[in-house]
């Protein structure tokens, strides 16, 4: 059975003038709105410190992963304080874990192997079903519960006992070389021997088409080494020597310019790398100081980071008992230490590309949610969602539907890169039907054109979305990107590669309530309701609680509720509902009864209502 439709096929801009070219401003229909859907992709890399003191924090991270996954893939509110907008979010997600353990630069000692995890994505036996160390989740294709279990398994597999952590070098080694490197890396940055085209191949996609998010979770500072450490022949253990050098002589570590340039943490380096990652730092910053690093302005960012670095808690201070150092913050019994080098990287990076959080916050992933709230608008454009802004004057009819038609042009053929794409209207009969206009059944790109079922939303004060069925509808609430938008029920989002087009009928001067619904007492609502609909053949709704009825010709132009043809007829040439008239008093407000010869001859001598610029001579 064909899916029911309230409105017929989309109208062309020229139809209101019928057989001659339109005069200026001579049109009834709104301009077509269209976009080709390219679902938002996310490559999410967790760089985790796996040193012995991190175990309590890693347990918290594993417990928080389901909530983060829901926020990123379903738009579920993660925390009201972070302004989660509830928009459609990432459909196509790669998730991976890499340990910050890179050994001691070729030296094995005291729990540290020579090269540690070496930047290879965490992938214990059975974690990722044969994939290259990462979890792939594509909405409506993969089981979210299985994806979560896979990611949690990878987090559990990323264990080690080396106290030296190198998150910056681990991230770079895991990702390099990028699918689109841009300009060659400057010699001063040093060589990068990565696994992006080897053991980790497939995780990172073209950064020009995919958002890359790197989440660094550590209770220490970065100690990225490029060369084997120079170990003195003393009684001090080798690991302690390395850690002391990280604290006291950071200039002997890999230069921060290496990561600014290679990871594209500034606008200039991002343009050179063709890369625009976001980095969320979750480290030992006291929670009350994270608010100082939330500016996106490059001019104020350094001063804000300096304010954090100057705080007494962010200095290396000997512990009162003489053993080790005082922590910069604590979460219950788990200590964290000053991440001064990581903050120096944030100081010289663009604010929108590096978000600073605290491992000591009650909400461990608070900084990720702040990033999500900041970046959500970039992935809520029509290109990524298929949601189109509605014309400002479009309002719902008595059944709660907008006077608009949506069509999808499907891809011409199947593509393995688009796993949920469909190529025929028959594949979703509950949602789609073949376009009724035989001249518009093949789109401009050669794909099948389908009409999309529109669902009613009769009372937006009681329900924000339709209670049942699949289809599109005029949203009850405004969106951040446009005042009013056409959106979808959960199982009706347009597949990737679909060309979505919406066209709306004209609006007349009907009296409406505060929600834009036509008042039942206005007799003109029924008089003009079908004006502009296609009338070659189609379905009409006389009662929203029963199945639609098939009508054609003049019958299709009658009021869907009253079953009357009134003064609406089916135009014999254009096959749309027009209004016959004796004089302008029979026409909608602002229209006239056309006495010109061209429309009369095209409509078998019947006078019809037109806009003034279309009136014949």
Secondary structure by P-SEA (a helix, b strand, c coil): cccccccccccccccccccccccccccccccbbbbbbbcbbbbbbbbccccccaaaaaaaaaaaaaaaaaaacccccccccccccccccccbbbbbcccccccccccccccccccccccccccccccccccccbbbbbcccccaaaaaaaaaaaaaacccccccccaaaaaaaacccccccccccccccccccccccccccccccccccbbbbbbbbccccccccccccccccccccaaaaaaaaaccccccccccccccccccccaaaaaaacbbbbbbbbcccccccccccccccccaaaaaaaaaaacccccccccccccbbbbcccccccccccaaaaaaaaaacccccbbbbbccccccaaaaaaaaaaaccccccccccccccccccccccccccccbbbbbbccccccccccccccccccccccccccccccccccccccbbbbbbbbbbccccccccccccccccccccccccccbbbbbccccccccccbbbbbbcccccccccccccccccccccccccccccccccccccccccbbbbbbcccccccccccccccccccccccccbbbbbcccccccccccccccaaaaaaaccbbbbbccccccc
